[in-house]
Amino acid sequence: MEESLGQPLKKRRGLGKKPAMVCTSLRIPREVMRYFEQFPNKQTRMREVLTNFVKQQQGADNESA
């Protein structure tokens, strides 16, 4: 590591193995939230459902083109 004014530079974290996520606020119906509350990690499950939906939509868009 290079030194700056006689002090070593701090190590910085490299690129992560997973892509960065975006923090957002979302208003959803109560029944949807109740459904996801049954899972131990509801945020992870919501993310999986949304990611799968987007992949299906992208596949459908490519087939219709």
C-alpha positions in Angstrom: 0.0 0.0 0.0 1.1 3.5 -0.7 1.5 6.0 2.1 0.0 9.4 2.2 1.8 11.9 4.4 3.5 9.2 6.3 0.3 7.3 7.1 -0.7 4.0 5.3 -3.9 4.2 3.3 -6.9 2.4 4.7 -7.9 -0.8 3.0 -11.0 -0.5 0.9 -13.5 -3.2 0.2 -13.3 -4.6 -3.3 -16.3 -5.3 -5.5 -18.7 -7.6 -3.9 -19.6 -11.0 -5.2 -23.2 -10.1 -5.4 -24.5 -7.0 -7.2 -25.4 -4.0 -5.0 -29.1 -3.6 -4.1 -31.2 -0.5 -3.9 -33.0 0.5 -0.8 -36.6 1.5 -1.4 -39.9 2.0 0.4 -42.9 0.2 -1.0 -46.6 0.3 -0.1 -48.3 -3.1 -0.5 -51.7 -4.5 0.4 -52.0 -6.0 3.9 -52.9 -9.4 2.5 -49.7 -9.5 0.6 -47.7 -8.6 3.6 -49.5 -11.2 5.7 -48.6 -13.9 3.1 -44.9 -13.0 3.2 -44.8 -12.8 7.0 -45.1 -16.6 7.2 -41.5 -16.9 5.9 -38.6 -16.5 8.3 -36.9 -13.9 6.1 -39.7 -12.2 4.3 -37.5 -9.7 2.5 -35.5 -12.4 0.9 -38.6 -14.2 -0.2 -40.1 -11.0 -1.7 -36.9 -10.4 -3.6 -37.0 -14.0 -5.0 -40.6 -13.6 -6.1 -40.0 -10.3 -7.8 -36.8 -11.4 -9.4 -38.5 -14.5 -10.8 -41.4 -12.4 -12.1 -39.0 -10.1 -13.9 -37.1 -13.0 -15.5 -40.4 -14.5 -16.7 -41.5 -11.2 -18.2 -38.2 -10.7 -19.9 -38.5 -14.2 -21.4 -42.0 -13.5 -22.6 -40.9 -10.2 -24.2 -38.1 -11.9 -26.1 -40.5 -14.6 -27.4 -43.0 -12.1 -28.7 -40.4 -10.1 -30.5 
